[in-house]
């Protein structure tokens, strides 16, 4: 990857070919296998964050992730790398609470795989969490099977004021919490985004829906794995099989001591099968300036409206 750094390539111009990592090829291959067919989670340690400028860190982190998938924009600024922090590095992100000191409950992000790099952890060293959403699904089957139809119907998701012109502020369709095709179960869950959509519509939740949401939160909390996430650590999560979250931390007045994480969203071609790819895979992460590749940004595709089906979901049929 040194050549890409020496050439001063912009982050979006770096791909796996431009950023070869021969010594890590075996490790990154195992990361991909784990995300696709294993636990859905991988943690790497020892990323060189000390004495590195921000642009070099961005390029190295993007180059590493390019061996796992294709990076996507994540916010209203069409940013390919999202800073999870307080202060001026935090991008425009609508109503989302990313980067604030409060706890981030277990949830998924809006893409196939989410990666986080810890550049600097908060001084009180709050732990991170992951939980198997597949274990939560199995618990639902075993203990509250009467709620399975509700989970399959799912919920509208809010777009947190990041929708584009002509797009609805919440999804017009329901996104299943758990969907299944063959033996493949995919989860989509973020209680805050679901609750914001219900509040926006004024419809609230039925007793059955509240029972489902409460069960998922409780089962995920019981199944969570807690780990230390310190400077130089990189995590990868499959958003279809793993929930992730973080404990809150104390407010830090000194900007140079505040928690600083970088986040990259990855689309992984051929990642898995879906009952309805437009809704399960793309239903939550294709609106406004969210969900564009660097190539699409270069072509100006993000300035055009997305093609949608009559139900409001992305139209995946060839144009």
Phi and psi restraints in degrees (value plus and minus 20) as a CYANA .aco file:
   2 UNK   PHI     -82.7   -42.7
   2 UNK   PSI     -55.8   -15.8
   3 UNK   PHI     -82.9   -42.9
   3 UNK   PSI     -59.5   -19.5
   4 UNK   PHI     -84.4   -44.4
   4 UNK   PSI     -59.9   -19.9
   5 UNK   PHI     -87.1   -47.1
   5 UNK   PSI     -64.1   -24.1
   6 UNK   PHI     -84.2   -44.2
   6 UNK   PSI     -53.4   -13.4
   7 UNK   PHI     -96.9   -56.9
   7 UNK   PSI     -31.5     8.5
   8 UNK   PHI      46.9    86.9
   8 UNK   PSI      12.2    52.2
   9 UNK   PHI     -83.0   -43.0
   9 UNK   PSI     121.4   161.4
  10 UNK   PHI     -85.5   -45.5
  10 UNK   PSI     132.8   172.8
  11 UNK   PHI     -71.4   -31.4
  11 UNK   PSI     -68.3   -28.3
  12 UNK   PHI     -86.8   -46.8
  12 UNK   PSI     -33.7     6.3
  13 UNK   PHI    -112.0   -72.0
  13 UNK   PSI     -24.3    15.7
  14 UNK   PHI    -111.1   -71.1
  14 UNK   PSI     108.8   148.8
  15 UNK   PHI    -151.6  -111.6
  15 UNK   PSI    -196.8  -156.8
  16 UNK   PHI     -82.2   -42.2
  16 UNK   PSI     -53.5   -13.5
  17 UNK   PHI     -88.9   -48.9
  17 UNK   PSI     -57.5   -17.5
  18 UNK   PHI     -99.1   -59.1
  18 UNK   PSI     -33.4     6.6
  19 UNK   PHI    -151.5  -111.5
  19 UNK   PSI      45.4    85.4
  20 UNK   PHI     -86.6   -46.6
  20 UNK   PSI     121.1   161.1
  21 UNK   PHI    -153.1  -113.1
  21 UNK   PSI      49.6    89.6
  22 UNK   PHI     -80.8   -40.8
  22 UNK   PSI     -54.3   -14.3
  23 UNK   PHI     -93.3   -53.3
  23 UNK   PSI     -39.3     0.7
  24 UNK   PHI    -125.4   -85.4
  24 UNK   PSI     -16.8    23.2
  25 UNK   PHI     -79.1   -39.1
  25 UNK   PSI     -61.0   -21.0
  26 UNK   PHI     -86.0   -46.0
  26 UNK   PSI     -62.8   -22.8
  27 UNK   PHI     -82.1   -42.1
  27 UNK   PSI     -67.2   -27.2
  28 UNK   PHI     -89.4   -49.4
  28 UNK   PSI     -50.5   -10.5
  29 UNK   PHI     -84.2   -44.2
  29 UNK   PSI     -60.8   -20.8
  30 UNK   PHI     -88.3   -48.3
  30 UNK   PSI     -55.2   -15.2
  31 UNK   PHI     -79.5   -39.5
  31 UNK   PSI     -67.7   -27.7
  32 UNK   PHI     -80.1   -40.1
  32 UNK   PSI     -62.1   -22.1
  33 UNK   PHI     -83.8   -43.8
  33 UNK   PSI     -61.2   -21.2
  34 UNK   PHI     -85.5   -45.5
  34 UNK   PSI     -59.1   -19.1
  35 UNK   PHI     -89.0   -49.0
  35 UNK   PSI     -57.9   -17.9
  36 UNK   PHI    -102.9   -62.9
  36 UNK   PSI     -64.9   -24.9
  37 UNK   PHI    -144.0  -104.0
  37 UNK   PSI     -22.7    17.3
  38 UNK   PHI    -132.3   -92.3
  38 UNK   PSI    -153.9  -113.9
  39 UNK   PHI     -90.1   -50.1
  39 UNK   PSI     -38.5     1.5
  40 UNK   PHI      62.8   102.8
  40 UNK   PSI      -6.8    33.2
  41 UNK   PHI    -167.8  -127.8
  41 UNK   PSI     120.6   160.6
  42 UNK   PHI    -164.2  -124.2
  42 UNK   PSI     122.9   162.9
  43 UNK   PHI    -148.6  -108.6
  43 UNK   PSI     101.8   141.8
  44 UNK   PHI    -128.6   -88.6
  44 UNK   PSI     125.2   165.2
  45 UNK   PHI    -143.1  -103.1
  45 UNK   PSI     135.0   175.0
  46 UNK   PHI      75.1   115.1
  46 UNK   PSI      -3.1    36.9
  47 UNK   PHI     -86.2   -46.2
  47 UNK   PSI     114.0   154.0
  48 UNK   PHI     -96.4   -56.4
  48 UNK   PSI      74.8   114.8
  49 UNK   PHI    -122.5   -82.5
  49 UNK   PSI     -37.4     2.6
  50 UNK   PHI     -91.0   -51.0
  50 UNK   PSI     115.3   155.3
  51 UNK   PHI      37.3    77.3
  51 UNK   PSI      11.4    51.4
  52 UNK   PHI    -131.8   -91.8
  52 UNK   PSI     115.5   155.5
  53 UNK   PHI     -89.7   -49.7
  53 UNK   PSI     140.1   180.1
  54 UNK   PHI     -81.3   -41.3
  54 UNK   PSI     -62.1   -22.1
  55 UNK   PHI     -85.6   -45.6
  55 UNK   PSI     -58.6   -18.6
  56 UNK   PHI     -86.6   -46.6
  56 UNK   PSI     -60.7   -20.7
  57 UNK   PHI     -81.4   -41.4
  57 UNK   PSI     -65.0   -25.0
  58 UNK   PHI     -78.6   -38.6
  58 UNK   PSI     -66.0   -26.0
  59 UNK   PHI     -84.4   -44.4
  59 UNK   PSI     -63.4   -23.4
  60 UNK   PHI     -87.5   -47.5
  60 UNK   PSI     -61.9   -21.9
  61 UNK   PHI     -86.6   -46.6
  61 UNK   PSI     -64.7   -24.7
  62 UNK   PHI     -81.6   -41.6
  62 UNK   PSI     -62.6   -22.6
  63 UNK   PHI     -81.2   -41.2
  63 UNK   PSI     -62.6   -22.6
  64 UNK   PHI     -79.2   -39.2
  64 UNK   PSI     -69.4   -29.4
  65 UNK   PHI     -87.7   -47.7
  65 UNK   PSI     -44.2    -4.2
  66 UNK   PHI     -85.1   -45.1
  66 UNK   PSI     -35.5     4.5
  67 UNK   PHI    -105.3   -65.3
  67 UNK   PSI     -26.2    13.8
  68 UNK   PHI    -126.4   -86.4
  68 UNK   PSI     -57.3   -17.3
  69 UNK   PHI    -189.6  -149.6
  69 UNK   PSI    -187.9  -147.9
  70 UNK   PHI    -125.4   -85.4
  70 UNK   PSI     101.7   141.7
  71 UNK   PHI     -88.9   -48.9
  71 UNK   PSI     128.3   168.3
  72 UNK   PHI    -148.0  -108.0
  72 UNK   PSI     136.0   176.0
  73 UNK   PHI     -88.9   -48.9
  73 UNK   PSI     132.8   172.8
  74 UNK   PHI    -150.0  -110.0
  74 UNK   PSI     -22.0    18.0
  75 UNK   PHI    -177.8  -137.8
  75 UNK   PSI    -199.6  -159.6
  76 UNK   PHI     -85.8   -45.8
  76 UNK   PSI     -38.8     1.2
  77 UNK   PHI    -106.4   -66.4
  77 UNK   PSI     -15.7    24.3
  78 UNK   PHI      35.3    75.3
  78 UNK   PSI      18.0    58.0
  79 UNK   PHI     -99.1   -59.1
  79 UNK   PSI     113.7   153.7
  80 UNK   PHI    -104.5   -64.5
  80 UNK   PSI     -45.8    -5.8
  81 UNK   PHI    -140.4  -100.4
  81 UNK   PSI     102.5   142.5
  82 UNK   PHI    -122.2   -82.2
  82 UNK   PSI     106.3   146.3
  83 UNK   PHI    -108.5   -68.5
  83 UNK   PSI      99.1   139.1
  84 UNK   PHI    -114.4   -74.4
  84 UNK   PSI      71.6   111.6
  85 UNK   PHI    -187.4  -147.4
  85 UNK   PSI     152.3   192.3
  86 UNK   PHI    -115.7   -75.7
  86 UNK   PSI     136.7   176.7
  87 UNK   PHI      80.1   120.1
  87 UNK   PSI    -187.7  -147.7
  88 UNK   PHI     -87.7   -47.7
  88 UNK   PSI     -39.0     1.0
  89 UNK   PHI     -94.9   -54.9
  89 UNK   PSI     -38.6     1.4
  90 UNK   PHI     -91.2   -51.2
  90 UNK   PSI     107.1   147.1
  91 UNK   PHI    -100.3   -60.3
  91 UNK   PSI     155.3   195.3
  92 UNK   PHI     -87.3   -47.3
  92 UNK   PSI     106.9   146.9
  93 UNK   PHI    -162.8  -122.8
  93 UNK   PSI       9.6    49.6
  94 UNK   PHI      38.8    78.8
  94 UNK   PSI    -155.1  -115.1
  95 UNK   PHI    -109.4   -69.4
  95 UNK   PSI     -16.1    23.9
  96 UNK   PHI     -86.7   -46.7
  96 UNK   PSI     127.1   167.1
  97 UNK   PHI    -120.3   -80.3
  97 UNK   PSI       3.0    43.0
  98 UNK   PHI     -84.7   -44.7
  98 UNK   PSI     109.5   149.5
  99 UNK   PHI      78.2   118.2
  99 UNK   PSI     -31.8     8.2
 100 UNK   PHI     -94.9   -54.9
 100 UNK   PSI     138.7   178.7
 101 UNK   PHI     -88.8   -48.8
 101 UNK   PSI     -37.6     2.4
 102 UNK   PHI     -88.6   -48.6
 102 UNK   PSI     146.3   186.3
 103 UNK   PHI     -81.0   -41.0
 103 UNK   PSI     121.8   161.8
 104 UNK   PHI    -125.8   -85.8
 104 UNK   PSI      81.3   121.3
 105 UNK   PHI     -80.7   -40.7
 105 UNK   PSI     142.7   182.7
 106 UNK   PHI     -79.5   -39.5
 106 UNK   PSI     112.4   152.4
 107 UNK   PHI    -181.8  -141.8
 107 UNK   PSI     157.7   197.7
 108 UNK   PHI    -135.4   -95.4
 108 UNK   PSI     141.9   181.9
 109 UNK   PHI    -121.2   -81.2
 109 UNK   PSI     157.4   197.4
 110 UNK   PHI    -116.9   -76.9
 110 UNK   PSI      26.0    66.0
 111 UNK   PHI    -180.3  -140.3
 111 UNK   PSI     159.8   199.8
 112 UNK   PHI     -83.8   -43.8
 112 UNK   PSI     -72.9   -32.9
 113 UNK   PHI    -151.7  -111.7
 113 UNK   PSI     115.9   155.9
 114 UNK   PHI    -131.3   -91.3
 114 UNK   PSI     117.5   157.5
 115 UNK   PHI    -142.5  -102.5
 115 UNK   PSI     123.2   163.2
 116 UNK   PHI    -149.0  -109.0
 116 UNK   PSI     115.1   155.1
 117 UNK   PHI    -133.3   -93.3
 117 UNK   PSI     106.5   146.5
 118 UNK   PHI    -108.3   -68.3
 118 UNK   PSI      91.3   131.3
 119 UNK   PHI    -105.5   -65.5
 119 UNK   PSI     -61.6   -21.6
 120 UNK   PHI    -172.8  -132.8
 120 UNK   PSI     108.6   148.6
 121 UNK   PHI    -110.8   -70.8
 121 UNK   PSI     136.2   176.2
 122 UNK   PHI     -81.1   -41.1
 122 UNK   PSI     130.4   170.4
 123 UNK   PHI     -77.0   -37.0
 123 UNK   PSI     -50.8   -10.8
 124 UNK   PHI    -107.9   -67.9
 124 UNK   PSI     -12.8    27.2
 125 UNK   PHI      33.2    73.2
 125 UNK   PSI      41.2    81.2
 126 UNK   PHI     -89.4   -49.4
 126 UNK   PSI     122.4   162.4
 127 UNK   PHI     -96.5   -56.5
 127 UNK   PSI     141.1   181.1
 128 UNK   PHI    -127.7   -87.7
 128 UNK   PSI     143.8   183.8
 129 UNK   PHI    -154.9  -114.9
 129 UNK   PSI     129.7   169.7
 130 UNK   PHI    -154.8  -114.8
 130 UNK   PSI     133.4   173.4
 131 UNK   PHI    -165.4  -125.4
 131 UNK   PSI     120.0   160.0
 132 UNK   PHI     -92.6   -52.6
 132 UNK   PSI      94.9   134.9
 133 UNK   PHI     -90.9   -50.9
 133 UNK   PSI     -42.5    -2.5
 134 UNK   PHI     -86.9   -46.9
 134 UNK   PSI     -58.4   -18.4
 135 UNK   PHI     -84.3   -44.3
 135 UNK   PSI     -57.4   -17.4
 136 UNK   PHI     -84.2   -44.2
 136 UNK   PSI     -63.0   -23.0
 137 UNK   PHI     -80.7   -40.7
 137 UNK   PSI     -65.5   -25.5
 138 UNK   PHI     -82.1   -42.1
 138 UNK   PSI     -58.7   -18.7
 139 UNK   PHI     -84.0   -44.0
 139 UNK   PSI     -58.4   -18.4
 140 UNK   PHI     -83.5   -43.5
 140 UNK   PSI     -63.7   -23.7
 141 UNK   PHI     -81.4   -41.4
 141 UNK   PSI     -62.7   -22.7
 142 UNK   PHI     -96.9   -56.9
 142 UNK   PSI     -56.4   -16.4
 143 UNK   PHI    -131.5   -91.5
 143 UNK   PSI     -47.6    -7.6
 144 UNK   PHI    -159.6  -119.6
 144 UNK   PSI      34.0    74.0
 145 UNK   PHI     -82.0   -42.0
 145 UNK   PSI     -42.9    -2.9
 146 UNK   PHI     -86.1   -46.1
 146 UNK   PSI     -35.1     4.9
 147 UNK   PHI    -111.6   -71.6
 147 UNK   PSI     -23.8    16.2
 148 UNK   PHI     -80.0   -40.0
 148 UNK   PSI     -62.4   -22.4
 149 UNK   PHI     -80.9   -40.9
 149 UNK   PSI     -55.6   -15.6
 150 UNK   PHI     -85.9   -45.9
 150 UNK   PSI     -61.5   -21.5
 151 UNK   PHI     -85.1   -45.1
 151 UNK   PSI     -56.1   -16.1
 152 UNK   PHI     -90.9   -50.9
 152 UNK   PSI     -55.0   -15.0
 153 UNK   PHI     -86.5   -46.5
 153 UNK   PSI     -62.1   -22.1
 154 UNK   PHI      53.6    93.6
 154 UNK   PSI    -176.5  -136.5
 155 UNK   PHI    -164.8  -124.8
 155 UNK   PSI     133.1   173.1
 156 UNK   PHI     -85.9   -45.9
 156 UNK   PSI     129.3   169.3
 157 UNK   PHI    -134.6   -94.6
 157 UNK   PSI     117.6   157.6
 158 UNK   PHI     -92.5   -52.5
 158 UNK   PSI     136.0   176.0
 159 UNK   PHI    -126.9   -86.9
 159 UNK   PSI     -10.1    29.9
 160 UNK   PHI      32.7    72.7
 160 UNK   PSI      20.0    60.0
 161 UNK   PHI      42.5    82.5
 161 UNK   PSI       7.1    47.1
 162 UNK   PHI    -136.2   -96.2
 162 UNK   PSI      -4.1    35.9
 163 UNK   PHI     -95.5   -55.5
 163 UNK   PSI     135.4   175.4
 164 UNK   PHI    -109.9   -69.9
 164 UNK   PSI     155.7   195.7
 165 UNK   PHI     -79.7   -39.7
 165 UNK   PSI     112.0   152.0
 166 UNK   PHI      63.2   103.2
 166 UNK   PSI     -23.5    16.5
 167 UNK   PHI    -120.2   -80.2
 167 UNK   PSI     129.0   169.0
 168 UNK   PHI     -95.5   -55.5
 168 UNK   PSI     130.1   170.1
 169 UNK   PHI     -91.5   -51.5
 169 UNK   PSI     -33.1     6.9
 170 UNK   PHI    -159.7  -119.7
 170 UNK   PSI     138.8   178.8
 171 UNK   PHI     -82.4   -42.4
 171 UNK   PSI     120.1   160.1
 172 UNK   PHI    -101.3   -61.3
 172 UNK   PSI     -27.8    12.2
 173 UNK   PHI    -139.0   -99.0
 173 UNK   PSI     142.9   182.9
 174 UNK   PHI    -111.6   -71.6
 174 UNK   PSI     120.0   160.0
 175 UNK   PHI    -125.7   -85.7
 175 UNK   PSI     100.2   140.2
 176 UNK   PHI     -79.4   -39.4
 176 UNK   PSI     119.0   159.0
 177 UNK   PHI     -87.7   -47.7
 177 UNK   PSI     -64.4   -24.4
 178 UNK   PHI    -150.4  -110.4
 178 UNK   PSI     107.7   147.7
 179 UNK   PHI    -146.2  -106.2
 179 UNK   PSI     133.0   173.0
 180 UNK   PHI    -157.6  -117.6
 180 UNK   PSI     116.6   156.6
 181 UNK   PHI    -154.7  -114.7
 181 UNK   PSI      97.2   137.2
 182 UNK   PHI      41.3    81.3
 182 UNK   PSI    -146.3  -106.3
 183 UNK   PHI    -116.9   -76.9
 183 UNK   PSI     -14.1    25.9
 184 UNK   PHI    -117.4   -77.4
 184 UNK   PSI      98.2   138.2
 185 UNK   PHI    -128.7   -88.7
 185 UNK   PSI     109.7   149.7
 186 UNK   PHI    -139.2   -99.2
 186 UNK   PSI     113.9   153.9
 187 UNK   PHI    -124.3   -84.3
 187 UNK   PSI     128.3   168.3
 188 UNK   PHI    -162.2  -122.2
 188 UNK   PSI      88.4   128.4
 189 UNK   PHI    -171.0  -131.0
 189 UNK   PSI     103.2   143.2
 190 UNK   PHI    -170.5  -130.5
 190 UNK   PSI      82.1   122.1
 191 UNK   PHI     -80.0   -40.0
 191 UNK   PSI     -54.5   -14.5
 192 UNK   PHI     -83.9   -43.9
 192 UNK   PSI     -67.7   -27.7
 193 UNK   PHI     -85.2   -45.2
 193 UNK   PSI     -58.9   -18.9
 194 UNK   PHI     -84.9   -44.9
 194 UNK   PSI     -63.9   -23.9
 195 UNK   PHI     -86.5   -46.5
 195 UNK   PSI     -57.8   -17.8
 196 UNK   PHI     -83.6   -43.6
 196 UNK   PSI     -58.0   -18.0
 197 UNK   PHI     -86.4   -46.4
 197 UNK   PSI     -61.0   -21.0
 198 UNK   PHI     -85.3   -45.3
 198 UNK   PSI     -59.2   -19.2
 199 UNK   PHI     -87.5   -47.5
 199 UNK   PSI     -61.3   -21.3
 200 UNK   PHI     -82.1   -42.1
 200 UNK   PSI     -59.5   -19.5
 201 UNK   PHI     -98.3   -58.3
 201 UNK   PSI     -39.6     0.4
 202 UNK   PHI      59.5    99.5
 202 UNK   PSI     -13.2    26.8
 203 UNK   PHI    -109.6   -69.6
 203 UNK   PSI     -43.0    -3.0
 204 UNK   PHI      45.4    85.4
 204 UNK   PSI    -179.2  -139.2
 205 UNK   PHI    -141.0  -101.0
 205 UNK   PSI     127.5   167.5
 206 UNK   PHI     -95.5   -55.5
 206 UNK   PSI     147.6   187.6
 207 UNK   PHI     -80.7   -40.7
 207 UNK   PSI     -58.1   -18.1
 208 UNK   PHI     -84.9   -44.9
 208 UNK   PSI     -62.4   -22.4
 209 UNK   PHI     -85.2   -45.2
 209 UNK   PSI     -61.6   -21.6
 210 UNK   PHI     -82.7   -42.7
 210 UNK   PSI     -61.2   -21.2
 211 UNK   PHI     -81.6   -41.6
 211 UNK   PSI     -60.1   -20.1
 212 UNK   PHI     -84.7   -44.7
 212 UNK   PSI     -68.8   -28.8
 213 UNK   PHI     -80.9   -40.9
 213 UNK   PSI     -62.7   -22.7
 214 UNK   PHI     -84.2   -44.2
 214 UNK   PSI     -61.1   -21.1
 215 UNK   PHI     -83.1   -43.1
 215 UNK   PSI     -63.9   -23.9
 216 UNK   PHI     -81.0   -41.0
 216 UNK   PSI     -66.2   -26.2
 217 UNK   PHI     -79.8   -39.8
 217 UNK   PSI     -65.5   -25.5
 218 UNK   PHI     -87.5   -47.5
 218 UNK   PSI     -63.1   -23.1
 219 UNK   PHI     -88.0   -48.0
 219 UNK   PSI     -58.2   -18.2
 220 UNK   PHI     -86.0   -46.0
 220 UNK   PSI     -61.7   -21.7
 221 UNK   PHI     -81.6   -41.6
 221 UNK   PSI     -61.7   -21.7
 222 UNK   PHI     -87.1   -47.1
 222 UNK   PSI     -49.8    -9.8
 223 UNK   PHI    -113.9   -73.9
 223 UNK   PSI     -19.5    20.5
 224 UNK   PHI     -89.4   -49.4
 224 UNK   PSI     129.3   169.3
 225 UNK   PHI    -132.6   -92.6
 225 UNK   PSI     105.8   145.8
 226 UNK   PHI    -121.8   -81.8
 226 UNK   PSI     117.7   157.7
 227 UNK   PHI    -168.5  -128.5
 227 UNK   PSI     137.4   177.4
 228 UNK   PHI    -100.0   -60.0
 228 UNK   PSI     115.8   155.8
 229 UNK   PHI    -147.0  -107.0
 229 UNK   PSI      77.4   117.4
 230 UNK   PHI    -133.2   -93.2
 230 UNK   PSI     159.0   199.0
 231 UNK   PHI     -74.6   -34.6
 231 UNK   PSI     110.0   150.0
 232 UNK   PHI      70.4   110.4
 232 UNK   PSI     -20.3    19.7
 233 UNK   PHI    -109.6   -69.6
 233 UNK   PSI     122.8   162.8
 234 UNK   PHI    -148.3  -108.3
 234 UNK   PSI     107.0   147.0
 235 UNK   PHI    -135.8   -95.8
 235 UNK   PSI     128.9   168.9
 236 UNK   PHI    -148.6  -108.6
 236 UNK   PSI     113.9   153.9
 237 UNK   PHI    -151.9  -111.9
 237 UNK   PSI     115.1   155.1
 238 UNK   PHI     -97.0   -57.0
 238 UNK   PSI     103.2   143.2
 239 UNK   PHI     -95.6   -55.6
 239 UNK   PSI     -24.4    15.6
 240 UNK   PHI    -115.3   -75.3
 240 UNK   PSI     -36.1     3.9
 241 UNK   PHI    -149.5  -109.5
 241 UNK   PSI     -25.1    14.9
 242 UNK   PHI    -158.9  -118.9
 242 UNK   PSI     112.0   152.0
 243 UNK   PHI    -112.3   -72.3
 243 UNK   PSI     128.1   168.1
 244 UNK   PHI    -152.6  -112.6
 244 UNK   PSI     138.7   178.7
 245 UNK   PHI    -187.9  -147.9
 245 UNK   PSI     159.3   199.3
 246 UNK   PHI    -165.7  -125.7
 246 UNK   PSI     125.4   165.4
 247 UNK   PHI     -91.8   -51.8
 247 UNK   PSI     131.8   171.8
 248 UNK   PHI     -90.2   -50.2
 248 UNK   PSI     149.0   189.0
 249 UNK   PHI    -162.2  -122.2
 249 UNK   PSI     144.8   184.8
 250 UNK   PHI     -87.2   -47.2
 250 UNK   PSI     126.9   166.9
 251 UNK   PHI     -84.8   -44.8
 251 UNK   PSI     113.6   153.6
 252 UNK   PHI    -135.4   -95.4
 252 UNK   PSI     100.2   140.2
 253 UNK   PHI     -94.3   -54.3
 253 UNK   PSI     -52.2   -12.2
 254 UNK   PHI    -100.3   -60.3
 254 UNK   PSI      94.4   134.4
 255 UNK   PHI     -77.7   -37.7
 255 UNK   PSI     -49.5    -9.5
 256 UNK   PHI     -98.6   -58.6
 256 UNK   PSI     -24.8    15.2
 257 UNK   PHI    -135.2   -95.2
 257 UNK   PSI     -19.8    20.2
 258 UNK   PHI     -93.0   -53.0
 258 UNK   PSI     130.7   170.7
 259 UNK   PHI     -76.8   -36.8
 259 UNK   PSI     117.5   157.5
 260 UNK   PHI    -157.7  -117.7
 260 UNK   PSI      88.9   128.9
 261 UNK   PHI    -135.5   -95.5
 261 UNK   PSI     126.3   166.3
 262 UNK   PHI    -126.7   -86.7
 262 UNK   PSI     122.0   162.0
 263 UNK   PHI    -147.6  -107.6
 263 UNK   PSI     118.0   158.0
 264 UNK   PHI    -147.6  -107.6
 264 UNK   PSI     113.4   153.4
 265 UNK   PHI    -118.3   -78.3
 265 UNK   PSI     114.5   154.5
 266 UNK   PHI    -143.3  -103.3
 266 UNK   PSI     110.8   150.8
 267 UNK   PHI    -115.2   -75.2
 267 UNK   PSI     108.8   148.8
 268 UNK   PHI    -136.3   -96.3
 268 UNK   PSI      85.5   125.5
 269 UNK   PHI     -74.8   -34.8
 269 UNK   PSI     114.7   154.7
 270 UNK   PHI      46.6    86.6
 270 UNK   PSI       7.6    47.6
 271 UNK   PHI     -83.2   -43.2
 271 UNK   PSI     -66.5   -26.5
 272 UNK   PHI    -186.5  -146.5
 272 UNK   PSI     153.9   193.9
 273 UNK   PHI    -111.0   -71.0
 273 UNK   PSI     132.0   172.0
 274 UNK   PHI    -153.1  -113.1
 274 UNK   PSI     126.4   166.4
 275 UNK   PHI     -83.8   -43.8
 275 UNK   PSI     -60.3   -20.3
 276 UNK   PHI    -167.0  -127.0
 276 UNK   PSI      77.3   117.3
 277 UNK   PHI     -79.3   -39.3
 277 UNK   PSI     -57.9   -17.9
 278 UNK   PHI     -82.7   -42.7
 278 UNK   PSI     -52.9   -12.9
 279 UNK   PHI    -115.6   -75.6
 279 UNK   PSI     -67.9   -27.9
 280 UNK   PHI     -92.9   -52.9
 280 UNK   PSI     -63.9   -23.9
 281 UNK   PHI    -105.9   -65.9
 281 UNK   PSI     -62.2   -22.2
 282 UNK   PHI    -134.6   -94.6
 282 UNK   PSI     -19.1    20.9
 283 UNK   PHI     -87.7   -47.7
 283 UNK   PSI     -43.8    -3.8
 284 UNK   PHI    -128.1   -88.1
 284 UNK   PSI     -32.2     7.8
 285 UNK   PHI    -148.2  -108.2
 285 UNK   PSI      11.2    51.2
 286 UNK   PHI    -156.3  -116.3
 286 UNK   PSI      53.9    93.9
 287 UNK   PHI    -171.9  -131.9
 287 UNK   PSI     132.5   172.5
 288 UNK   PHI      34.3    74.3
 288 UNK   PSI    -151.8  -111.8
 289 UNK   PHI    -115.6   -75.6
 289 UNK   PSI      -3.4    36.6
 290 UNK   PHI    -118.5   -78.5
 290 UNK   PSI     114.2   154.2
 291 UNK   PHI      74.5   114.5
 291 UNK   PSI       1.5    41.5
 292 UNK   PHI    -121.3   -81.3
 292 UNK   PSI     123.1   163.1
 293 UNK   PHI    -101.4   -61.4
 293 UNK   PSI     145.3   185.3
 294 UNK   PHI     -80.9   -40.9
 294 UNK   PSI     -57.8   -17.8
 295 UNK   PHI     -83.4   -43.4
 295 UNK   PSI     -58.7   -18.7
 296 UNK   PHI     -88.4   -48.4
 296 UNK   PSI     -55.2   -15.2
 297 UNK   PHI     -83.2   -43.2
 297 UNK   PSI     -63.6   -23.6
 298 UNK   PHI     -83.1   -43.1
 298 UNK   PSI     -54.8   -14.8
 299 UNK   PHI    -101.5   -61.5
 299 UNK   PSI     -30.9     9.1
 300 UNK   PHI      63.5   103.5
 300 UNK   PSI      -9.2    30.8
 301 UNK   PHI     -80.1   -40.1
 301 UNK   PSI     -49.4    -9.4
 302 UNK   PHI     -90.8   -50.8
 302 UNK   PSI     -28.1    11.9
 303 UNK   PHI    -113.0   -73.0
 303 UNK   PSI     -21.2    18.8
 304 UNK   PHI    -129.9   -89.9
 304 UNK   PSI     131.4   171.4
 305 UNK   PHI     -88.3   -48.3
 305 UNK   PSI     124.7   164.7
 306 UNK   PHI     -94.7   -54.7
 306 UNK   PSI     125.4   165.4
 307 UNK   PHI     -95.6   -55.6
 307 UNK   PSI     115.1   155.1
 308 UNK   PHI    -150.8  -110.8
 308 UNK   PSI     131.7   171.7
 309 UNK   PHI     -94.0   -54.0
 309 UNK   PSI     148.4   188.4
 310 UNK   PHI     -77.0   -37.0
 310 UNK   PSI     -48.4    -8.4
 311 UNK   PHI    -102.8   -62.8
 311 UNK   PSI     -19.7    20.3
 312 UNK   PHI      77.1   117.1
 312 UNK   PSI     -32.3     7.7
 313 UNK   PHI     -95.8   -55.8
 313 UNK   PSI     139.2   179.2
 314 UNK   PHI     -78.1   -38.1
 314 UNK   PSI     116.0   156.0
 315 UNK   PHI    -107.4   -67.4
 315 UNK   PSI      91.3   131.3
 316 UNK   PHI    -113.7   -73.7
 316 UNK   PSI     -21.1    18.9
 317 UNK   PHI     -88.6   -48.6
 317 UNK   PSI     123.9   163.9
 318 UNK   PHI     -76.7   -36.7
 318 UNK   PSI     118.6   158.6
